[in-house]
């Protein structure tokens, strides 16, 4: 997904494409040299370079997924970044500290930028937690279902919550509140992207699109807006 998606509007439609067409794919009117009522905008991609995201939960397709793409069916791998963008992630071999490989992922910020004491301690917490026997293959075996990369991330979040004197969060709550809304956006974006790849355009009624967006505001309100509304700790 290297190309950016452009959104323009014409004849009461929204048109999504990779490059501006010469004529409107819906009504056929020539667009070249004409002023559109609203300037075309480029649609923000839900993907980010995880190494530029400090103190975040990161989600990426699992290593065995050859194309490294979010296709809705691939297994996902999760990790936590430190303040320098090094991604700590747990696998069968223990905790890896990746300096690369998380360039195309979804990020969930975990700390508000003004929480200085926590930010200052973050790397130390993460190192300490990663060195624990729970994640040492000599002490504890990796298990695909209940002792995996996500257990590591959730365990870390809960250990920080405990230090902060706050109650822990369950796997279900964490997934439903913070990860699924983001993944839903990824899935919508991927579908749109693939449609444009195949058909060059995606055209939708302006009214219909707005209604759909409104309906979706309810379940996805946490993740829809900017990343900054997404803090957890
Ligand atoms: Zn048109």
py3Dmol code that shows the C-alpha trace and the ligand (Angstrom):
import py3Dmol

protein = """\
ATOM      1  CA  UNK A   1       0.000   0.000   0.000  1.00  0.00           C
ATOM      2  CA  UNK A   2       2.470   2.589  -1.162  1.00  0.00           C
ATOM      3  CA  UNK A   3       0.102   4.884  -2.995  1.00  0.00           C
ATOM      4  CA  UNK A   4      -2.014   7.431  -1.245  1.00  0.00           C
ATOM      5  CA  UNK A   5      -5.770   7.492  -1.715  1.00  0.00           C
ATOM      6  CA  UNK A   6      -7.295  10.745  -2.936  1.00  0.00           C
ATOM      7  CA  UNK A   7     -10.853  11.737  -2.223  1.00  0.00           C
ATOM      8  CA  UNK A   8     -12.690  14.241  -4.390  1.00  0.00           C
ATOM      9  CA  UNK A   9     -16.303  15.167  -4.683  1.00  0.00           C
ATOM     10  CA  UNK A  10     -18.364  15.793  -7.785  1.00  0.00           C
ATOM     11  CA  UNK A  11     -22.052  15.566  -8.672  1.00  0.00           C
ATOM     12  CA  UNK A  12     -23.055  14.664  -5.130  1.00  0.00           C
ATOM     13  CA  UNK A  13     -20.620  11.757  -5.090  1.00  0.00           C
ATOM     14  CA  UNK A  14     -17.412  11.023  -3.327  1.00  0.00           C
ATOM     15  CA  UNK A  15     -14.801   9.589  -5.655  1.00  0.00           C
ATOM     16  CA  UNK A  16     -11.787   7.730  -4.311  1.00  0.00           C
ATOM     17  CA  UNK A  17      -8.778   7.125  -6.569  1.00  0.00           C
ATOM     18  CA  UNK A  18      -4.968   7.156  -6.705  1.00  0.00           C
ATOM     19  CA  UNK A  19      -4.685  10.017  -9.208  1.00  0.00           C
ATOM     20  CA  UNK A  20      -7.035  12.733 -10.397  1.00  0.00           C
ATOM     21  CA  UNK A  21      -9.087  11.545 -13.396  1.00  0.00           C
ATOM     22  CA  UNK A  22      -9.549  13.646 -16.539  1.00  0.00           C
ATOM     23  CA  UNK A  23     -13.277  13.265 -16.315  1.00  0.00           C
ATOM     24  CA  UNK A  24     -15.676  12.404 -13.509  1.00  0.00           C
ATOM     25  CA  UNK A  25     -16.074   8.611 -13.441  1.00  0.00           C
ATOM     26  CA  UNK A  26     -19.669   9.074 -12.329  1.00  0.00           C
ATOM     27  CA  UNK A  27     -21.187  11.693 -14.660  1.00  0.00           C
ATOM     28  CA  UNK A  28     -18.471  11.891 -17.311  1.00  0.00           C
ATOM     29  CA  UNK A  29     -18.013  15.641 -17.076  1.00  0.00           C
ATOM     30  CA  UNK A  30     -14.527  16.840 -17.890  1.00  0.00           C
ATOM     31  CA  UNK A  31     -12.575  17.771 -14.795  1.00  0.00           C
ATOM     32  CA  UNK A  32      -9.338  18.879 -16.350  1.00  0.00           C
ATOM     33  CA  UNK A  33      -8.626  22.552 -15.877  1.00  0.00           C
ATOM     34  CA  UNK A  34     -11.839  22.990 -13.950  1.00  0.00           C
ATOM     35  CA  UNK A  35     -12.168  24.025 -10.410  1.00  0.00           C
ATOM     36  CA  UNK A  36     -13.655  21.438  -8.161  1.00  0.00           C
ATOM     37  CA  UNK A  37     -16.055  22.726  -5.553  1.00  0.00           C
ATOM     38  CA  UNK A  38     -13.901  21.274  -2.843  1.00  0.00           C
ATOM     39  CA  UNK A  39     -10.203  20.609  -3.133  1.00  0.00           C
ATOM     40  CA  UNK A  40      -9.303  16.921  -3.333  1.00  0.00           C
ATOM     41  CA  UNK A  41      -7.910  15.591  -0.076  1.00  0.00           C
ATOM     42  CA  UNK A  42      -5.668  12.661   0.547  1.00  0.00           C
ATOM     43  CA  UNK A  43      -7.102  10.083   2.883  1.00  0.00           C
ATOM     44  CA  UNK A  44      -4.979   9.425   5.946  1.00  0.00           C
ATOM     45  CA  UNK A  45      -3.635   5.888   5.981  1.00  0.00           C
ATOM     46  CA  UNK A  46      -4.252   3.866   9.148  1.00  0.00           C
ATOM     47  CA  UNK A  47      -0.694   2.538   8.931  1.00  0.00           C
ATOM     48  CA  UNK A  48       2.346   4.076  10.525  1.00  0.00           C
ATOM     49  CA  UNK A  49       6.019   3.373  10.963  1.00  0.00           C
ATOM     50  CA  UNK A  50       6.094   1.785  14.406  1.00  0.00           C
ATOM     51  CA  UNK A  51       9.691   2.797  14.997  1.00  0.00           C
ATOM     52  CA  UNK A  52       8.573   6.439  14.963  1.00  0.00           C
ATOM     53  CA  UNK A  53       5.918   5.774  17.576  1.00  0.00           C
ATOM     54  CA  UNK A  54       7.212   5.785  21.091  1.00  0.00           C
ATOM     55  CA  UNK A  55       5.482   4.148  24.062  1.00  0.00           C
ATOM     56  CA  UNK A  56       2.810   2.505  21.936  1.00  0.00           C
ATOM     57  CA  UNK A  57       1.236  -0.847  21.350  1.00  0.00           C
ATOM     58  CA  UNK A  58       1.983  -1.944  17.789  1.00  0.00           C
ATOM     59  CA  UNK A  59       0.136  -4.461  15.660  1.00  0.00           C
ATOM     60  CA  UNK A  60       1.608  -5.956  12.476  1.00  0.00           C
ATOM     61  CA  UNK A  61       0.923  -9.046  10.340  1.00  0.00           C
ATOM     62  CA  UNK A  62       2.705 -12.140  11.686  1.00  0.00           C
ATOM     63  CA  UNK A  63       6.072 -13.115  10.223  1.00  0.00           C
ATOM     64  CA  UNK A  64       4.757 -16.225   8.468  1.00  0.00           C
ATOM     65  CA  UNK A  65       2.398 -14.092   6.439  1.00  0.00           C
ATOM     66  CA  UNK A  66       4.456 -13.880   3.245  1.00  0.00           C
ATOM     67  CA  UNK A  67       3.061 -10.647   1.905  1.00  0.00           C
ATOM     68  CA  UNK A  68       3.166  -8.901   5.252  1.00  0.00           C
ATOM     69  CA  UNK A  69      -0.234  -7.441   4.540  1.00  0.00           C
ATOM     70  CA  UNK A  70      -3.339  -6.942   6.605  1.00  0.00           C
ATOM     71  CA  UNK A  71      -5.792  -8.968   4.585  1.00  0.00           C
ATOM     72  CA  UNK A  72      -8.248  -9.649   7.373  1.00  0.00           C
ATOM     73  CA  UNK A  73      -7.292 -13.297   7.672  1.00  0.00           C
ATOM     74  CA  UNK A  74      -3.629 -13.069   8.574  1.00  0.00           C
ATOM     75  CA  UNK A  75      -2.348 -13.708  12.061  1.00  0.00           C
ATOM     76  CA  UNK A  76      -1.265 -10.604  13.855  1.00  0.00           C
ATOM     77  CA  UNK A  77       1.823  -9.960  15.916  1.00  0.00           C
ATOM     78  CA  UNK A  78       1.934  -7.341  18.666  1.00  0.00           C
ATOM     79  CA  UNK A  79       4.695  -5.484  20.456  1.00  0.00           C
ATOM     80  CA  UNK A  80       5.400  -2.462  22.648  1.00  0.00           C
ATOM     81  CA  UNK A  81       7.736   0.349  21.648  1.00  0.00           C
ATOM     82  CA  UNK A  82      10.061   2.134  24.012  1.00  0.00           C
ATOM     83  CA  UNK A  83      10.778   5.856  23.914  1.00  0.00           C
ATOM     84  CA  UNK A  84      13.345   5.365  21.136  1.00  0.00           C
ATOM     85  CA  UNK A  85      11.141   3.302  18.825  1.00  0.00           C
ATOM     86  CA  UNK A  86      12.675  -0.070  19.685  1.00  0.00           C
ATOM     87  CA  UNK A  87       9.891  -2.648  19.563  1.00  0.00           C
ATOM     88  CA  UNK A  88       9.792  -5.256  22.339  1.00  0.00           C
ATOM     89  CA  UNK A  89       7.922  -8.348  21.233  1.00  0.00           C
ATOM     90  CA  UNK A  90       7.583 -11.823  22.612  1.00  0.00           C
ATOM     91  CA  UNK A  91       7.952 -14.948  20.462  1.00  0.00           C
ATOM     92  CA  UNK A  92       8.947 -18.578  21.027  1.00  0.00           C
ATOM     93  CA  UNK A  93      12.560 -17.467  21.399  1.00  0.00           C
ATOM     94  CA  UNK A  94      11.797 -14.944  24.141  1.00  0.00           C
ATOM     95  CA  UNK A  95      11.564 -11.171  23.972  1.00  0.00           C
ATOM     96  CA  UNK A  96      13.037  -9.525  20.875  1.00  0.00           C
ATOM     97  CA  UNK A  97      14.066  -5.899  20.780  1.00  0.00           C
ATOM     98  CA  UNK A  98      13.492  -4.956  17.137  1.00  0.00           C
ATOM     99  CA  UNK A  99      15.090  -1.900  15.571  1.00  0.00           C
ATOM    100  CA  UNK A 100      13.442  -2.652  12.219  1.00  0.00           C
ATOM    101  CA  UNK A 101      10.600  -4.700  10.787  1.00  0.00           C
ATOM    102  CA  UNK A 102       7.702  -2.656  12.202  1.00  0.00           C
ATOM    103  CA  UNK A 103       7.620  -0.041   9.461  1.00  0.00           C
ATOM    104  CA  UNK A 104       4.097  -0.880   8.344  1.00  0.00           C
ATOM    105  CA  UNK A 105       1.872  -1.354  11.338  1.00  0.00           C
ATOM    106  CA  UNK A 106      -1.014  -0.028  13.371  1.00  0.00           C
ATOM    107  CA  UNK A 107      -0.171   1.864  16.517  1.00  0.00           C
ATOM    108  CA  UNK A 108      -2.089   2.482  19.712  1.00  0.00           C
ATOM    109  CA  UNK A 109      -0.478   5.190  21.886  1.00  0.00           C
ATOM    110  CA  UNK A 110      -0.387   4.101  25.502  1.00  0.00           C
ATOM    111  CA  UNK A 111       0.804   7.206  27.310  1.00  0.00           C
ATOM    112  CA  UNK A 112      -0.375  10.792  27.169  1.00  0.00           C
ATOM    113  CA  UNK A 113       2.464  13.054  26.002  1.00  0.00           C
ATOM    114  CA  UNK A 114       2.182  15.125  29.195  1.00  0.00           C
ATOM    115  CA  UNK A 115       2.706  12.216  31.579  1.00  0.00           C
ATOM    116  CA  UNK A 116       6.363  13.015  32.104  1.00  0.00           C
ATOM    117  CA  UNK A 117       7.098  10.819  35.140  1.00  0.00           C
ATOM    118  CA  UNK A 118       5.713   7.756  33.385  1.00  0.00           C
ATOM    119  CA  UNK A 119       7.449   8.584  30.108  1.00  0.00           C
ATOM    120  CA  UNK A 120      10.740   8.990  31.943  1.00  0.00           C
ATOM    121  CA  UNK A 121      10.409   5.536  33.497  1.00  0.00           C
ATOM    122  CA  UNK A 122       8.903   3.760  30.504  1.00  0.00           C
ATOM    123  CA  UNK A 123      12.084   2.240  29.064  1.00  0.00           C
ATOM    124  CA  UNK A 124      13.194   1.048  32.471  1.00  0.00           C
ATOM    125  CA  UNK A 125       9.791  -0.559  33.143  1.00  0.00           C
ATOM    126  CA  UNK A 126       9.832  -2.222  29.748  1.00  0.00           C
ATOM    127  CA  UNK A 127      13.352  -3.597  30.172  1.00  0.00           C
ATOM    128  CA  UNK A 128      12.599  -4.843  33.655  1.00  0.00           C
ATOM    129  CA  UNK A 129       9.344  -6.483  32.586  1.00  0.00           C
ATOM    130  CA  UNK A 130      10.969  -8.133  29.545  1.00  0.00           C
ATOM    131  CA  UNK A 131      13.707  -9.627  31.697  1.00  0.00           C
ATOM    132  CA  UNK A 132      11.137 -11.395  33.902  1.00  0.00           C
ATOM    133  CA  UNK A 133      11.063 -15.232  34.064  1.00  0.00           C
ATOM    134  CA  UNK A 134       7.592 -15.250  32.455  1.00  0.00           C
ATOM    135  CA  UNK A 135       9.198 -14.433  29.126  1.00  0.00           C
ATOM    136  CA  UNK A 136      12.349 -16.516  29.494  1.00  0.00           C
ATOM    137  CA  UNK A 137      12.048 -19.655  27.320  1.00  0.00           C
ATOM    138  CA  UNK A 138      14.047 -21.574  29.946  1.00  0.00           C
ATOM    139  CA  UNK A 139      11.341 -20.919  32.531  1.00  0.00           C
ATOM    140  CA  UNK A 140       8.116 -20.539  30.657  1.00  0.00           C
ATOM    141  CA  UNK A 141       7.027 -21.955  27.321  1.00  0.00           C
ATOM    142  CA  UNK A 142       5.431 -19.857  24.638  1.00  0.00           C
ATOM    143  CA  UNK A 143       1.870 -20.949  23.931  1.00  0.00           C
ATOM    144  CA  UNK A 144       0.030 -19.883  20.823  1.00  0.00           C
ATOM    145  CA  UNK A 145      -3.261 -19.340  22.628  1.00  0.00           C
ATOM    146  CA  UNK A 146      -2.573 -18.163  26.128  1.00  0.00           C
ATOM    147  CA  UNK A 147       1.067 -17.228  26.509  1.00  0.00           C
ATOM    148  CA  UNK A 148       1.861 -15.301  23.370  1.00  0.00           C
ATOM    149  CA  UNK A 149       2.873 -11.882  22.047  1.00  0.00           C
ATOM    150  CA  UNK A 150      -0.380 -10.351  23.203  1.00  0.00           C
ATOM    151  CA  UNK A 151      -0.034 -11.804  26.712  1.00  0.00           C
ATOM    152  CA  UNK A 152       3.291 -10.000  26.884  1.00  0.00           C
ATOM    153  CA  UNK A 153       1.787  -6.660  25.805  1.00  0.00           C
ATOM    154  CA  UNK A 154      -1.226  -6.932  28.055  1.00  0.00           C
ATOM    155  CA  UNK A 155       0.952  -8.082  30.951  1.00  0.00           C
ATOM    156  CA  UNK A 156       3.137  -5.035  30.494  1.00  0.00           C
ATOM    157  CA  UNK A 157       0.179  -2.637  30.334  1.00  0.00           C
ATOM    158  CA  UNK A 158      -1.194  -4.171  33.526  1.00  0.00           C
ATOM    159  CA  UNK A 159       2.151  -4.015  35.281  1.00  0.00           C
ATOM    160  CA  UNK A 160       2.342  -0.291  34.521  1.00  0.00           C
ATOM    161  CA  UNK A 161      -1.252   0.200  35.662  1.00  0.00           C
ATOM    162  CA  UNK A 162      -0.349  -1.543  38.917  1.00  0.00           C
ATOM    163  CA  UNK A 163       2.642   0.751  39.483  1.00  0.00           C
ATOM    164  CA  UNK A 164       0.332   3.706  38.860  1.00  0.00           C
ATOM    165  CA  UNK A 165      -2.065   2.311  41.456  1.00  0.00           C
ATOM    166  CA  UNK A 166      -4.791   1.569  38.943  1.00  0.00           C
ATOM    167  CA  UNK A 167      -6.805  -1.576  38.383  1.00  0.00           C
ATOM    168  CA  UNK A 168      -5.898  -3.996  35.652  1.00  0.00           C
ATOM    169  CA  UNK A 169      -7.651  -4.426  32.335  1.00  0.00           C
ATOM    170  CA  UNK A 170      -8.874  -7.714  30.863  1.00  0.00           C
ATOM    171  CA  UNK A 171      -7.830  -9.101  27.508  1.00  0.00           C
ATOM    172  CA  UNK A 172     -11.396  -8.649  26.217  1.00  0.00           C
ATOM    173  CA  UNK A 173     -11.744  -5.032  27.297  1.00  0.00           C
ATOM    174  CA  UNK A 174      -8.350  -4.119  25.936  1.00  0.00           C
ATOM    175  CA  UNK A 175      -9.020  -5.780  22.590  1.00  0.00           C
ATOM    176  CA  UNK A 176     -12.516  -4.410  22.155  1.00  0.00           C
ATOM    177  CA  UNK A 177     -11.853  -0.898  23.317  1.00  0.00           C
ATOM    178  CA  UNK A 178      -8.447  -0.193  21.869  1.00  0.00           C
ATOM    179  CA  UNK A 179      -7.519  -2.615  19.134  1.00  0.00           C
ATOM    180  CA  UNK A 180     -10.682  -3.593  17.289  1.00  0.00           C
ATOM    181  CA  UNK A 181     -11.733  -0.030  16.396  1.00  0.00           C
ATOM    182  CA  UNK A 182      -8.328   0.491  14.784  1.00  0.00           C
ATOM    183  CA  UNK A 183      -8.474  -2.840  12.977  1.00  0.00           C
ATOM    184  CA  UNK A 184     -11.912  -1.964  11.677  1.00  0.00           C
ATOM    185  CA  UNK A 185     -10.475   1.174  10.132  1.00  0.00           C
ATOM    186  CA  UNK A 186      -7.645  -0.881   8.632  1.00  0.00           C
ATOM    187  CA  UNK A 187     -10.124  -3.293   7.131  1.00  0.00           C
ATOM    188  CA  UNK A 188     -12.215  -0.474   5.607  1.00  0.00           C
ATOM    189  CA  UNK A 189      -9.120   1.195   4.197  1.00  0.00           C
ATOM    190  CA  UNK A 190      -7.730  -2.069   2.788  1.00  0.00           C
ATOM    191  CA  UNK A 191     -11.026  -2.889   1.087  1.00  0.00           C
ATOM    192  CA  UNK A 192     -11.147   0.580  -0.443  1.00  0.00           C
ATOM    193  CA  UNK A 193      -7.512   0.349  -1.556  1.00  0.00           C
ATOM    194  CA  UNK A 194      -7.987  -3.029  -3.199  1.00  0.00           C
ATOM    195  CA  UNK A 195     -11.129  -1.840  -4.930  1.00  0.00           C
ATOM    196  CA  UNK A 196      -9.258   1.112  -6.443  1.00  0.00           C
ATOM    197  CA  UNK A 197      -6.392  -1.155  -7.498  1.00  0.00           C
ATOM    198  CA  UNK A 198      -8.847  -3.323  -9.355  1.00  0.00           C
ATOM    199  CA  UNK A 199     -11.335  -0.782 -10.707  1.00  0.00           C
ATOM    200  CA  UNK A 200      -9.389   2.487 -10.649  1.00  0.00           C
ATOM    201  CA  UNK A 201     -12.158   4.297  -8.732  1.00  0.00           C
ATOM    202  CA  UNK A 202     -14.562   3.872  -5.903  1.00  0.00           C
ATOM    203  CA  UNK A 203     -17.652   6.042  -6.169  1.00  0.00           C
ATOM    204  CA  UNK A 204     -20.134   6.514  -3.358  1.00  0.00           C
ATOM    205  CA  UNK A 205     -23.154   8.719  -2.818  1.00  0.00           C
ATOM    206  CA  UNK A 206     -22.275  11.649  -0.580  1.00  0.00           C
ATOM    207  CA  UNK A 207     -25.445  11.285   1.474  1.00  0.00           C
ATOM    208  CA  UNK A 208     -25.070   7.553   1.930  1.00  0.00           C
ATOM    209  CA  UNK A 209     -21.464   7.825   2.946  1.00  0.00           C
ATOM    210  CA  UNK A 210     -22.307  10.408   5.585  1.00  0.00           C
ATOM    211  CA  UNK A 211     -25.045   8.270   7.056  1.00  0.00           C
ATOM    212  CA  UNK A 212     -22.733   5.283   7.237  1.00  0.00           C
ATOM    213  CA  UNK A 213     -20.116   7.386   8.955  1.00  0.00           C
ATOM    214  CA  UNK A 214     -22.599   8.564  11.502  1.00  0.00           C
ATOM    215  CA  UNK A 215     -23.682   5.040  12.282  1.00  0.00           C
ATOM    216  CA  UNK A 216     -20.110   4.011  12.724  1.00  0.00           C
ATOM    217  CA  UNK A 217     -19.342   6.842  15.064  1.00  0.00           C
ATOM    218  CA  UNK A 218     -20.826   4.859  17.908  1.00  0.00           C
ATOM    219  CA  UNK A 219     -18.655   1.747  18.091  1.00  0.00           C
ATOM    220  CA  UNK A 220     -15.483   3.329  16.764  1.00  0.00           C
ATOM    221  CA  UNK A 221     -15.493   6.701  18.469  1.00  0.00           C
ATOM    222  CA  UNK A 222     -12.442   5.890  20.561  1.00  0.00           C
ATOM    223  CA  UNK A 223     -10.212   5.178  17.621  1.00  0.00           C
ATOM    224  CA  UNK A 224     -11.697   7.263  14.840  1.00  0.00           C
ATOM    225  CA  UNK A 225     -10.301  10.672  15.534  1.00  0.00           C
ATOM    226  CA  UNK A 226      -6.654  11.493  16.000  1.00  0.00           C
ATOM    227  CA  UNK A 227      -4.237   9.134  17.663  1.00  0.00           C
ATOM    228  CA  UNK A 228      -4.160  11.437  20.629  1.00  0.00           C
ATOM    229  CA  UNK A 229      -7.647  10.547  21.749  1.00  0.00           C
ATOM    230  CA  UNK A 230      -6.472   7.034  22.207  1.00  0.00           C
ATOM    231  CA  UNK A 231      -4.301   7.079  25.264  1.00  0.00           C
ATOM    232  CA  UNK A 232      -4.705   4.497  27.818  1.00  0.00           C
ATOM    233  CA  UNK A 233      -2.295   4.748  30.693  1.00  0.00           C
TER     234      UNK A 233
END
"""
ligand_1 = """\
1
ZN
Zn -19.538 14.005 -11.711
"""
view = py3Dmol.view(width=600, height=400)
view.addModel(protein, "pdb")
view.setStyle({"model": 0}, {"cartoon": {"style": "trace"}})
view.addModel(ligand_1, "xyz")
view.setStyle({"model": 1}, {"stick": {}})
view.zoomTo()
view.show()
